[in-house]
Amino acid sequence: MYNARRPIHTPADMHGLKVRVPRADVFMAMLTAMGANATPLPFGEVFTGLQTHLLDGAENNWATFQSTRQYEVAPYWSETNHCAAPEALLLSKRRYDSLSRADQDLIRAKATESVAVMRALWDEKQAAAKQTVLDAGVHYNLAEIDQFRRAAEPMRARFARDEAAVMLKRIEAHE
């Protein structure tokens, strides 16, 4: 979570902050549960929104925060670990089914191998971006992560009852 106002240590620190979210019910419910004023806005408008104070903050990863230069207008980064977006390698079932068994096996094997490579590259990219923004003067703090998880639990339970429940369980199994 990053913002232009203050460090965020607990959900109470989110009170009154206008935080950008994508136009998705789950994101709006999550930020509202944490005390923020969830503000749907296209991602391309975040920098200007922060600059003009239409927004107070947003949430994303270090690499995006750095590459979009949003750290120039939002100098507070609080590590809340409130959300994680899994990456997925996708192939249509129709295309997959059209492949030979040998090709299907090869794709599955290479996809499995690619996980460690992707994670190492991602971690490297994140670390470099974090260092860049910290060197630029961004204030960093580790938030009370358990408090954020507790604040979001009712929202999480509500969304876990729908079709995403199976996917959520699979994601959590690989934490």
N, CA, C and O of each residue as an XYZ file, in Angstrom:
700
protein
N       0.867     -1.161      0.000
C       0.000      0.000      0.000
C       0.907      1.215      0.000
O       1.838      1.298      0.801
N       0.641      2.163     -0.898
C       1.427      3.388     -0.896
C       0.494      4.585     -0.962
O      -0.611      4.514     -1.499
N       0.979      5.698     -0.394
C       0.115      6.872     -0.373
C       0.935      8.145     -0.214
O       2.143      8.110      0.023
N       0.252      9.252     -0.349
C       0.881     10.570     -0.290
C       0.694     11.250      1.061
O       1.135     12.386      1.235
N       0.056     10.591      2.018
C      -0.305     11.248      3.274
C       0.544     10.849      4.479
O       1.095     11.703      5.173
N       0.645      9.516      4.723
C       1.249      9.087      5.983
C       1.580      7.589      5.944
O       1.083      6.850      5.094
N       2.423      7.166      6.876
C       2.656      5.726      6.999
C       1.367      5.020      7.449
O       0.552      5.598      8.167
N       1.202      3.804      7.031
C       0.045      2.991      7.411
C       0.573      1.807      8.212
O       1.319      0.977      7.694
N       0.183      1.740      9.469
C       0.608      0.638     10.327
C      -0.524     -0.339     10.595
O      -0.297     -1.544     10.709
N      -1.741      0.176     10.698
C      -2.912     -0.651     10.995
C      -4.060     -0.210     10.083
O      -3.984      0.853      9.466
N      -5.108     -1.005      9.994
C      -6.264     -0.584      9.211
C      -6.826      0.767      9.663
O      -7.377      1.506      8.847
N      -6.697      1.094     10.933
C      -7.188      2.394     11.416
C      -6.493      3.550     10.695
O      -7.078      4.619     10.526
N      -5.251      3.338     10.274
C      -4.515      4.385      9.546
C      -5.052      4.592      8.132
O      -4.732      5.588      7.482
N      -5.860      3.657      7.662
C      -6.451      3.764      6.325
C      -7.685      4.667      6.333
O      -8.123      5.134      5.282
N      -8.244      4.910      7.524
C      -9.478      5.680      7.634
C      -9.331      7.036      6.942
O      -8.415      7.809      7.222
N     -10.261      7.292      6.036
C     -10.298      8.573      5.346
C      -9.441      8.662      4.098
O      -9.566      9.621      3.337
N      -8.563      7.677      3.866
C      -7.729      7.726      2.667
C      -8.515      7.263      1.445
O      -9.196      6.239      1.481
N      -8.412      8.026      0.374
C      -9.009      7.639     -0.906
C      -7.979      6.789     -1.640
O      -6.964      7.296     -2.118
N      -8.254      5.491     -1.722
C      -7.291      4.547     -2.286
C      -7.839      3.976     -3.584
O      -8.964      3.479     -3.639
N      -7.026      4.056     -4.621
C      -7.427      3.557     -5.939
C      -7.594      2.048     -5.917
O      -6.760      1.321     -5.376
N      -8.682      1.592     -6.514
C      -8.923      0.169     -6.726
C      -9.387     -0.021     -8.163
O      -9.930      0.907     -8.763
N      -9.181     -1.214     -8.725
C      -9.796     -1.498    -10.026
C     -11.306     -1.599     -9.844
O     -11.793     -1.787     -8.730
N     -12.028     -1.474    -10.923
C     -13.491     -1.597    -10.870
C     -13.866     -3.074    -10.725
O     -14.244     -3.736    -11.692
N     -13.752     -3.559     -9.516
C     -14.102     -4.949     -9.210
C     -14.633     -4.982     -7.788
O     -14.036     -4.410     -6.876
N     -15.750     -5.649     -7.611
C     -16.387     -5.708     -6.291
C     -15.444     -6.188     -5.201
O     -15.445     -5.644     -4.096
N     -14.640     -7.202     -5.498
C     -13.771     -7.771     -4.479
C     -12.738     -6.747     -3.998
O     -12.452     -6.691     -2.802
N     -12.178     -5.945     -4.889
C     -11.208     -4.931     -4.479
C     -11.879     -3.805     -3.693
O     -11.333     -3.321     -2.701
N     -13.052     -3.399     -4.138
C     -13.755     -2.338     -3.420
C     -14.138     -2.806     -2.018
O     -14.000     -2.052     -1.055
N     -14.614     -4.036     -1.897
C     -14.977     -4.570     -0.586
C     -13.744     -4.718      0.311
O     -13.808     -4.444      1.509
N     -12.634     -5.147     -0.267
C     -11.417     -5.351      0.514
C     -10.912     -4.029      1.104
O     -10.624     -3.959      2.299
N     -10.801     -2.989      0.284
C     -10.285     -1.713      0.784
C     -11.261     -1.063      1.752
O     -10.842     -0.417      2.712
N     -12.543     -1.224      1.515
C     -13.544     -0.694      2.435
C     -13.440     -1.412      3.786
O     -13.533     -0.776      4.836
N     -13.249     -2.731      3.758
C     -13.108     -3.497      5.000
C     -11.884     -3.050      5.797
O     -11.862     -3.154      7.023
N     -10.880     -2.560      5.101
C      -9.667     -2.096      5.773
C      -9.760     -0.633      6.188
O      -8.803     -0.081      6.729
N     -10.907      0.001      5.938
C     -11.123      1.362      6.423
C     -10.908      2.469      5.418
O     -11.138      3.637      5.735
N     -10.475      2.137      4.216
C     -10.215      3.168      3.208
C     -11.492      3.520      2.452
O     -12.483      2.790      2.498
N     -11.447      4.641      1.761
C     -12.496      4.987      0.805
C     -12.047      4.432     -0.543
O     -11.238      5.046     -1.238
N     -12.577      3.268     -0.905
C     -12.203      2.626     -2.160
C     -12.646      3.498     -3.322
O     -13.819      3.854     -3.432
N     -11.700      3.840     -4.186
C     -11.969      4.769     -5.283
C     -11.632      4.102     -6.610
O     -10.458      4.020     -6.971
N     -12.636      3.622     -7.344
C     -12.367      2.978     -8.630
C     -11.836      4.005     -9.640
O     -12.424      5.069     -9.831
N     -10.735      3.668    -10.266
C     -10.109      4.563    -11.234
C      -9.259      3.716    -12.167
O      -8.587      2.789    -11.714
N      -9.275      4.015    -13.460
C      -8.396      3.265    -14.371
C      -6.936      3.422    -13.948
O      -6.534      4.482    -13.469
N      -6.158      2.374    -14.124
C      -4.778      2.385    -13.668
C      -3.966      3.519    -14.302
O      -3.110      4.111    -13.645
N      -4.224      3.814    -15.543
C      -3.493      4.867    -16.241
C      -3.689      6.258    -15.652
O      -2.950      7.182    -15.993
N      -4.669      6.418    -14.777
C      -4.944      7.722    -14.179
C      -4.431      7.846    -12.736
O      -4.670      8.858    -12.078
N      -3.733      6.825    -12.254
C      -3.292      6.831    -10.860
C      -2.261      7.923    -10.593
O      -2.391      8.649     -9.607
N      -1.254      8.060    -11.429
C      -0.221      9.074    -11.184
C      -0.850     10.457    -11.064
O      -0.593     11.179    -10.100
N      -1.664     10.821    -12.032
C      -2.311     12.132    -12.004
C      -3.260     12.249    -10.822
O      -3.349     13.306    -10.198
N      -3.967     11.172    -10.511
C      -4.865     11.179     -9.352
C      -4.125     11.439     -8.051
O      -4.611     12.172     -7.189
N      -2.949     10.839     -7.909
C      -2.124     11.083     -6.718
C      -1.561     12.507     -6.731
O      -1.517     13.185     -5.705
N      -1.142     12.932     -7.896
C      -0.531     14.259     -8.045
C      -1.518     15.382     -7.734
O      -1.149     16.390     -7.132
N      -2.765     15.205     -8.145
C      -3.785     16.244     -7.954
C      -4.598     16.053     -6.671
O      -5.483     16.854     -6.369
N      -4.299     15.001     -5.927
C      -4.979     14.666     -4.667
C      -6.416     14.197     -4.866
O      -7.213     14.208     -3.929
N      -6.742     13.785     -6.090
C      -7.996     13.064     -6.299
C      -7.916     11.755     -5.511
O      -8.915     11.271     -4.980
N      -6.713     11.199     -5.448
C      -6.425      9.988     -4.684
C      -5.416     10.313     -3.601
O      -4.613     11.237     -3.730
N      -5.474      9.530     -2.526
C      -4.431      9.603     -1.509
C      -3.433      8.470     -1.678
O      -2.260      8.610     -1.333
N      -3.899      7.350     -2.210
C      -3.020      6.203     -2.306
C      -3.508      5.167     -3.296
O      -4.544      5.322     -3.942
N      -2.730      4.109     -3.392
C      -3.046      2.991     -4.277
C      -2.336      1.763     -3.720
O      -1.633      1.840     -2.712
N      -2.527      0.654     -4.378
C      -1.865     -0.566     -3.956
C      -1.345     -1.272     -5.194
O      -2.014     -1.342     -6.225
N      -0.153     -1.786     -5.065
C       0.456     -2.524     -6.162
C       1.760     -3.107     -5.663
O       2.024     -3.108     -4.460
N       2.567     -3.599     -6.567
C       3.852     -4.186     -6.208
C       4.977     -3.179     -6.428
O       4.780     -2.135     -7.051
N       6.153     -3.508     -5.908
C       7.298     -2.601     -6.007
C       7.634     -2.252     -7.454
O       7.882     -1.088     -7.766
N       7.645     -3.241     -8.333
C       8.051     -3.001     -9.720
C       7.106     -2.026    -10.421
O       7.556     -1.157    -11.168
N       5.823     -2.163    -10.190
C       4.857     -1.258    -10.806
C       4.961      0.134    -10.191
O       4.928      1.135    -10.908
N       5.083      0.199     -8.889
C       5.260      1.469     -8.185
C       6.458      2.227     -8.749
O       6.394      3.438     -8.957
N       7.547      1.506     -8.993
C       8.760      2.126     -9.514
C       8.643      2.469    -10.997
O       8.954      3.592    -11.395
N       8.201      1.523    -11.815
C       8.206      1.745    -13.273
C       7.219      2.819    -13.709
O       7.425      3.465    -14.736
N       6.155      3.020    -12.947
C       5.177      4.065    -13.281
C       5.531      5.399    -12.632
O       4.851      6.403    -12.847
N       6.589      5.404    -11.846
C       7.091      6.586    -11.152
C       6.087      7.155    -10.144
O       6.158      8.330     -9.785
N       5.159      6.317     -9.695
C       4.168      6.779     -8.723
C       4.813      7.132     -7.394
O       4.236      7.874     -6.599
N       6.007      6.606     -7.149
C       6.725      6.942     -5.912
C       7.069      8.432     -5.846
O       7.324      8.960     -4.764
N       7.077      9.102     -6.981
C       7.374     10.537     -7.001
C       6.255     11.370     -6.378
O       6.488     12.494     -5.933
N       5.046     10.820     -6.348
C       3.898     11.554     -5.805
C       3.248     10.839     -4.623
O       2.273     11.336     -4.059
N       3.777      9.687     -4.248
C       3.268      8.927     -3.102
C       4.477      8.393     -2.334
O       4.896      7.259     -2.563
N       5.038      9.184     -1.438
C       6.314      8.826     -0.813
C       6.236      7.880      0.391
O       7.243      7.675      1.069
N       5.065      7.300      0.671
C       4.937      6.376      1.804
C       4.552      4.990      1.302
O       3.499      4.808      0.690
N       5.414      4.019      1.569
C       5.130      2.620      1.236
C       4.965      1.859      2.542
O       5.861      1.861      3.387
N       3.822      1.212      2.705
C       3.556      0.406      3.893
C       3.328     -1.031      3.447
O       2.430     -1.317      2.656
N       4.146     -1.916      3.964
C       4.082     -3.329      3.599
C       2.952     -3.983      4.381
O       3.132     -4.376      5.534
N       1.787     -4.099      3.750
C       0.615     -4.670      4.411
C       0.396     -6.142      4.062
O      -0.258     -6.867      4.812
N       0.931     -6.577      2.947
C       0.712     -7.950      2.470
C      -0.764     -8.320      2.472
O      -1.122     -9.462      2.760
N      -1.605     -7.370      2.156
C      -3.057     -7.582      2.219
C      -3.596     -8.350      1.020
O      -4.730     -8.829      1.048
N      -2.802     -8.467     -0.017
C      -3.319     -9.053     -1.248
C      -2.158     -9.634     -2.047
O      -1.042     -9.117     -1.997
N      -2.421    -10.696     -2.772
C      -1.431    -11.266     -3.681
C      -2.152    -11.697     -4.941
O      -3.164    -12.395     -4.888
N      -1.628    -11.277     -6.060
C      -2.225    -11.634     -7.349
C      -1.395    -12.748     -7.978
O      -0.250    -12.519     -8.367
N      -1.949    -13.933     -8.082
C      -1.176    -15.033     -8.659
C      -0.985    -14.841    -10.163
O      -1.858    -14.319    -10.856
N       0.160    -15.268    -10.640
C       0.428    -15.267    -12.072
C      -0.004    -16.624    -12.605
O       0.097    -17.635    -11.910
N      -0.480    -16.638    -13.830
C      -0.943    -17.899    -14.400
C      -0.479    -18.026    -15.842
O      -0.512    -17.066    -16.612
N      -0.059    -19.201    -16.180
C       0.282    -19.536    -17.551
C      -0.950    -20.221    -18.131
O      -1.388    -21.252    -17.621
N      -1.504    -19.655    -19.190
C      -2.769    -20.151    -19.712
C      -2.646    -20.647    -21.146
O      -1.855    -20.136    -21.939
N      -3.438    -21.643    -21.448
C      -3.556    -22.191    -22.789
C      -4.995    -22.678    -22.899
O      -5.506    -23.326    -21.985
N      -5.637    -22.373    -23.995
C      -7.041    -22.777    -24.111
C      -7.151    -24.303    -24.131
O      -6.275    -25.001    -24.641
N      -8.235    -24.790    -23.571
C      -8.472    -26.235    -23.545
C      -8.554    -26.783    -24.965
O      -8.039    -27.863    -25.254
N      -9.204    -26.034    -25.841
C      -9.330    -26.484    -27.231
C      -7.955    -26.655    -27.880
O      -7.699    -27.655    -28.552
N      -7.082    -25.681    -27.676
C      -5.736    -25.758    -28.248
C      -4.948    -26.889    -27.599
O      -4.275    -27.656    -28.288
N      -5.031    -26.995    -26.277
C      -4.315    -28.048    -25.548
C      -4.771    -29.428    -26.019
O      -3.945    -30.309    -26.257
N      -6.068    -29.612    -26.152
C      -6.611    -30.907    -26.579
C      -6.217    -31.258    -28.014
O      -6.210    -32.431    -28.385
N      -5.890    -30.252    -28.817
C      -5.504    -30.516    -30.203
C      -4.049    -30.982    -30.326
O      -3.631    -31.431    -31.393
N      -3.291    -30.878    -29.252
C      -1.884    -31.280    -29.274
C      -1.739    -32.778    -29.068
O      -2.613    -33.430    -28.498
N      -0.625    -33.307    -29.539
C      -0.336    -34.724    -29.291
C      -0.082    -34.921    -27.799
O       0.223    -33.966    -27.086
N      -0.205    -36.124    -27.345
C       0.046    -36.440    -25.929
C       1.473    -36.043    -25.536
O       1.703    -35.521    -24.445
N       2.421    -36.298    -26.436
C       3.821    -35.952    -26.158
C       3.982    -34.447    -25.996
O       4.693    -33.992    -25.101
N       3.323    -33.671    -26.858
C       3.403    -32.207    -26.756
C       2.707    -31.703    -25.491
O       3.187    -30.765    -24.854
N       1.592    -32.309    -25.127
C       0.919    -31.937    -23.882
C       1.836    -32.184    -22.691
O       1.948    -31.342    -21.800
N       2.491    -33.342    -22.679
C       3.403    -33.667    -21.582
C       4.575    -32.689    -21.540
O       4.996    -32.267    -20.463
N       5.096    -32.332    -22.700
C       6.213    -31.395    -22.779
C       5.804    -30.018    -22.256
O       6.551    -29.395    -21.502
N       4.639    -29.547    -22.648
C       4.160    -28.235    -22.185
C       3.978    -28.236    -20.673
O       4.366    -27.283    -19.997
N       3.394    -29.293    -20.147
C       3.194    -29.375    -18.689
C       4.538    -29.402    -17.950
O       4.693    -28.751    -16.916
N       5.491    -30.140    -18.472
C       6.812    -30.230    -17.831
C       7.520    -28.877    -17.875
O       8.069    -28.428    -16.869
N       7.506    -28.238    -19.025
C       8.184    -26.942    -19.158
C       7.478    -25.868    -18.336
O       8.129    -24.983    -17.781
N       6.176    -25.941    -18.257
C       5.441    -24.977    -17.417
C       5.848    -25.144    -15.961
O       6.059    -24.157    -15.257
N       5.958    -26.378    -15.511
C       6.380    -26.638    -14.129
C       7.797    -26.119    -13.904
O       8.070    -25.492    -12.881
N       8.696    -26.375    -14.848
C      10.075    -25.883    -14.742
C      10.128    -24.352    -14.715
O      10.977    -23.766    -14.043
N       9.234    -23.724    -15.436
C       9.277    -22.263    -15.554
C       8.922    -21.548    -14.257
O       9.261    -20.376    -14.089
N       8.247    -22.230    -13.338
C       7.821    -21.593    -12.089
C       9.024    -21.062    -11.311
O       9.028    -19.903    -10.899
N      10.026    -21.885    -11.111
C      11.203    -21.451    -10.345
C      11.931    -20.315    -11.051
O      12.407    -19.384    -10.402
N      12.019    -20.386    -12.364
C      12.691    -19.330    -13.135
C      11.913    -18.022    -13.012
O      12.499    -16.972    -12.744
N      10.603    -18.083    -13.205
C       9.771    -16.884    -13.120
C       9.849    -16.276    -11.732
O       9.985    -15.059    -11.600
N       9.765    -17.093    -10.702
C       9.810    -16.562     -9.338
C      11.154    -15.907     -9.033
O      11.195    -14.866     -8.378
N      12.241    -16.495     -9.493
C      13.564    -15.899     -9.268
C      13.677    -14.566    -10.001
O      14.173    -13.589     -9.438
N      13.226    -14.519    -11.238
C      13.273    -13.260    -11.997
C      12.376    -12.204    -11.361
O      12.742    -11.031    -11.285
N      11.199    -12.628    -10.907
C      10.270    -11.698    -10.258
C      10.878    -11.135     -8.970
O      10.833     -9.928     -8.731
N      11.440    -12.009     -8.156
C      12.050    -11.559     -6.901
C      13.184    -10.572     -7.169
O      13.329     -9.578     -6.456
N      13.985    -10.847     -8.193
C      15.081     -9.952     -8.565
C      14.544     -8.588     -9.010
O      15.070     -7.544     -8.621
N      13.506     -8.614     -9.818
C      12.902     -7.364    -10.302
C      12.312     -6.563     -9.151
O      12.481     -5.345     -9.088
N      11.620     -7.240     -8.242
C      11.026     -6.573     -7.091
C      12.106     -5.938     -6.208
O      11.963     -4.792     -5.780
N      13.174     -6.674     -5.938
C      14.247     -6.165     -5.083
C      14.909     -4.937     -5.698
O      15.201     -3.969     -4.996
N      15.146     -4.974     -7.001
C      15.767     -3.824     -7.670
C      14.848     -2.609     -7.637
O      15.304     -1.491     -7.397
N      13.561     -2.822     -7.878
C      12.597     -1.713     -7.853
C      12.490     -1.134     -6.447
O      12.454      0.085     -6.277
N      12.440     -1.996     -5.447
C      12.368     -1.534     -4.054
C      13.576     -0.673     -3.729
O      13.437      0.397     -3.136
N      14.756     -1.129     -4.113
C      15.966     -0.365     -3.825
C      15.949      0.992     -4.531
O      16.378      1.995     -3.960
N      15.459      1.023     -5.760
C      15.381      2.277     -6.510
C      14.499      3.293     -5.802
O      14.885      4.454     -5.665
N      13.327      2.880     -5.354
C      12.419      3.840     -4.715
C      12.884      4.221     -3.315
O      12.686      5.357     -2.885
N      13.498      3.287     -2.605
C      14.031      3.637     -1.290
C      15.196      4.627     -1.437
O      15.326      5.565     -0.651
N      16.032      4.408     -2.446
C      17.131      5.338     -2.715
C      16.615      6.727     -3.095
O      17.295      7.731     -2.885
N      15.404      6.768     -3.656
C      14.795      8.047     -4.058
C      14.124      8.750     -2.874
O      13.616      9.860     -3.028
N      14.117      8.117     -1.695
C      13.587      8.770     -0.507
C      12.221      8.310     -0.049
O      11.641      8.931      0.843
N      11.686      7.252     -0.621
C      10.391      6.740     -0.175
C      10.537      6.213      1.254
O      11.511      5.537      1.585
N       9.560      6.533      2.081
C       9.517      6.072      3.470
C       8.864      4.694      3.499
O       7.779      4.501      2.952
N       9.529      3.747      4.137
C       9.054      2.365      4.179
C       8.745      1.958      5.618
O       9.472      2.304      6.549
N       7.648      1.216      5.778
C       7.378      0.595      7.069
C       6.650     -0.724      6.872
O       5.920     -0.918      5.900
N       6.868     -1.616      7.812
C       6.158     -2.891      7.842
C       4.916     -2.681      8.694
O       5.007     -2.283      9.855
N       3.763     -2.949      8.111
C       2.488     -2.765      8.820
C       2.191     -3.985      9.693
O       2.878     -5.004      9.624
N       1.158     -3.853     10.506
C       0.683     -4.961     11.343
C      -0.161     -5.889     10.466
O      -1.384     -5.772     10.404
N       0.517     -6.798      9.802
C      -0.102     -7.637      8.780
C      -1.293     -8.425      9.319
O      -2.314     -8.536      8.639
N      -1.181     -8.966     10.512
C      -2.293     -9.736     11.084
C      -3.547     -8.878     11.239
O      -4.659     -9.375     11.060
N      -3.384     -7.616     11.566
C      -4.552     -6.736     11.690
C      -5.237     -6.535     10.344
O      -6.464     -6.459     10.278
N      -4.457     -6.448      9.271
C      -5.051     -6.310      7.941
C      -5.778     -7.581      7.541
O      -6.856     -7.520      6.949
N      -5.207     -8.717      7.856
C      -5.880     -9.997      7.547
C      -7.194    -10.122      8.310
O      -8.210    -10.543      7.757
N      -7.158     -9.748      9.594
C      -8.398     -9.818     10.394
C      -9.445     -8.852      9.858
O     -10.625     -9.199      9.805
N      -9.046     -7.664      9.463
C      -9.999     -6.679      8.951
C     -10.664     -7.167      7.669
O     -11.839     -6.894      7.426
N      -9.907     -7.887      6.857
C     -10.438     -8.355      5.570
C     -11.151     -9.698      5.665
O     -11.768    -10.122      4.687
N     -11.092    -10.375      6.790
C     -11.650    -11.724      6.902
C     -13.144    -11.807      6.582
O     -13.534    -12.712      5.844
N     -14.011    -10.911      7.096
C     -15.434    -11.018      6.732
C     -15.664    -10.877      5.221
O     -16.488    -11.589      4.648
N     -14.943     -9.968      4.587
C     -15.067     -9.798      3.139
C     -14.558    -11.047      2.430
O     -15.168    -11.516      1.470
N     -13.472    -11.566      2.894
C     -12.880    -12.761      2.292
C     -13.825    -13.955      2.406
O     -13.996    -14.711      1.450
N     -14.425    -14.116      3.559
C     -15.366    -15.219      3.760
C     -16.569    -15.086      2.828
O     -17.057    -16.079      2.288
N     -17.041    -13.859      2.645
C     -18.180    -13.639      1.760
C     -17.838    -14.022      0.321
O     -18.631    -14.689     -0.344
N     -16.666    -13.609     -0.167
C     -16.291    -13.908     -1.543
C     -15.865    -15.364     -1.715
O     -15.937    -15.896     -2.823
N     -15.428    -16.010     -0.654
C     -15.002    -17.406     -0.735
C     -16.176    -18.357     -0.918
O     -15.979    -19.532     -1.229
N     -17.395    -17.864     -0.727
C     -18.573    -18.718     -0.895
C     -18.970    -18.870     -2.358
O     -19.793    -19.724     -2.687
N     -18.403    -18.062     -3.229
C     -18.815    -18.147     -4.628
C     -17.884    -19.058     -5.421
O     -17.157    -19.865     -4.841
N     -17.904    -18.933     -6.724
C     -17.116    -19.808     -7.589
C     -15.615    -19.654     -7.401
O     -14.854    -20.509     -7.854
N     -15.179    -18.611     -6.761
C     -13.741    -18.414     -6.520
C     -13.230    -19.241     -5.351
O     -12.021    -19.304     -5.130
N     -14.121    -19.876     -4.598
C     -13.714    -20.619     -3.400
C     -12.711    -21.719     -3.721
O     -11.727    -21.886     -3.001
N     -12.944    -22.455     -4.771
C     -12.040    -23.546     -5.136
C     -10.670    -22.976     -5.493
O      -9.646    -23.508     -5.064
N     -10.646    -21.912     -6.265
C      -9.378    -21.297     -6.651
C      -8.656    -20.738     -5.429
O      -7.437    -20.868     -5.317
N      -9.393    -20.121     -4.518
C      -8.793    -19.571     -3.311
C      -8.125    -20.675     -2.493
O      -7.021    -20.482     -1.984
N      -8.766    -21.802     -2.364
C      -8.183    -22.918     -1.605
C      -6.907    -23.425     -2.283
O      -5.936    -23.759     -1.605
N      -6.907    -23.483     -3.598
C      -5.715    -23.933     -4.308
C      -4.567    -22.953     -4.135
O      -3.418    -23.364     -3.970
N      -4.869    -21.659     -4.171
C      -3.835    -20.634     -3.992
C      -3.262    -20.715     -2.590
O      -2.044    -20.697     -2.415
N      -4.122    -20.803     -1.596
C      -3.675    -20.861     -0.201
C      -2.835    -22.101      0.071
O      -1.944    -22.057      0.918
N      -3.089    -23.182     -0.611
C      -2.336    -24.418     -0.417
C      -0.880    -24.256     -0.830
O      -0.021    -25.031     -0.410
N      -0.603    -23.247     -1.654
C       0.767    -23.041     -2.145
C       1.434    -21.840     -1.544
O       2.420    -21.355     -2.100
N       0.933    -21.320     -0.401
C       1.508    -20.117      0.221
C       2.925    -20.339      0.604
O       3.569    -19.436      1.139
